[in-house]
């Protein structure tokens, strides 16, 4: 059984948007070599993301980056070093500056589900959820699959 979750866009929302713009401009200038380069850059920025895969059958996990949305790059590691599961709120923000030096801030509040090691320092992100209730539910499901306890987080 393999569990794979997309966690975050590699270049953030602004980088992804810029990738779509480059892709469109590249398609409009397709008759030159510059158009082909813009298309490749656009595909790279727009569709690259990071995630985590858990292979329960082989007792391994992998944190990966999916380049162009097609190729997974990342090393497999042993799952046995983790002793539990927890979820924590993640307040992230992205700031982009326009040509007139005005900033646009985008804030995201999500809950991240982590696999936690015995020392409580080793942890990897397994899943991203929109609400605390969903994070609690998904933590319990993951707990049943991996036979690990859930450590509830008090915030």
N, C-alpha and C positions, 0 to 999 in steps of 0.2 A: 504494500500500500504506500503510495507516494502523495504527500501533501505539498502543494506549491502555492505560494502567496506572493502577489505583487505588493511591495511595500511603498516605494517612493519613486517619483520620476528622477532620473539622474541629474538633470539640469534644472529641476524645479518647474513651477508653472510658467514662469517668464521664459525660460530657456526652451521649453516645449512649444510655447506660442511662437517664439522666434524661429524654431525649426519648421513649423507650418508655413510661416511667411517665406522662409528660404525655399521651401519646397514649391510653393506657388510661383515665386519669381523664377526658380529654376525651370519649371514647366513652361513658363512664358518665353524663356530664352533657350529653349531646348536645342535650337539649331546651332549652338556653339558649344565649345568645350567648357566654357564658364557655366553654362546651364547644367551640364552634367555634374560638375563639381558642386554647384548650389543644391541640386537634388540630393546628392549623397550627404552633404552637410545637413540639409533639412531633415532627411530620414534619420540621421544619427541623433540630432538634437530632439526631434519630436517623439521618437519611439523608443529611446533607450530608457530603461528603468532597472531598479534593484529589487531583489526579493529573496525569499528563503524557500528552500525545498527540503522536506524531511522524507527520508526513505526508511520507513519503519521495518521493512523486511530485512534490510542490511544494517539496521541500527546506525545510520549515518545522516548527516545534514550538510547542506551547502548554502552559504550566502553567495548570491550570484549577482552579476550585472548582465542584463540581456541587451546586447548591442544591436541596434537597428530593430529591436523587437523580435529578433530571430535567433541570435547565437548567445547561449548561456556561457558565461565565463566565471569560474569560481571553483575552489577545491573542496572535496568531500572531507569531512572530519567525523570523528566518533561522537555519537549521541550520548554515550554512557557517562560523560563528565557532568551532565546536568541532573539536578536532584529535584527540581520543581518548576512550576509555572506561575507567573504573576502577570498582572496588567497594571499599567501606570498611564496617567494622562500625559500627553505630549502636546505642549503649546509651541507651535512653530510659526515663524513668520518669514515672509520673503519680501525684500525691498528691491524695487527697480527704479532707476532714475531715467527720466525722459531727457530729450535733447536740451530742454530748457532748464535742466537740473531740478525738476520737480520729482518728488518721490511718490511712488505708489506702493502701499503696503498691503500685503495679503496675509491674513492670519488664518491658521487652521488649528482647531482643537480636536485631536483624535486620541483614542486609547490604543496603546501598543501592547501586544501580548508578547512576553519574553519567556524564554527558557533560561532558568537561573541555575548556576553552579553551586556547589557546597559552600564556597567562600562568599557568596552573595555579591561578588564582583564580576564574575564571569557571567555574561548574559548576551543573548542574541535575540533580535526581533524576529518573531515568527509571523505575526499578523497585525494588521491595522484595522481598527473598528471605529465607527462614527460615535457610538454611545457607550456609556459604562455598562448598561444592561447587556448589550450585544457582546461586549468584551467578556463579561462574566459568563455568558452562555457559551461563547466560543472557547473560553479557557476550560470550562468543564468538559466540552466535547474532546478537546485536545488531551485533557487529563486522562480520559477514558481510553483514548487510542494509545497514548504513550505510557500509561500506568505510572504517572507522576502526580504528586499532590499539587493542589492549587493553593498558593499563598495569597490570600486576599489582601489588597492594598488599602490602607486607610489614608484618605487624603484630607 
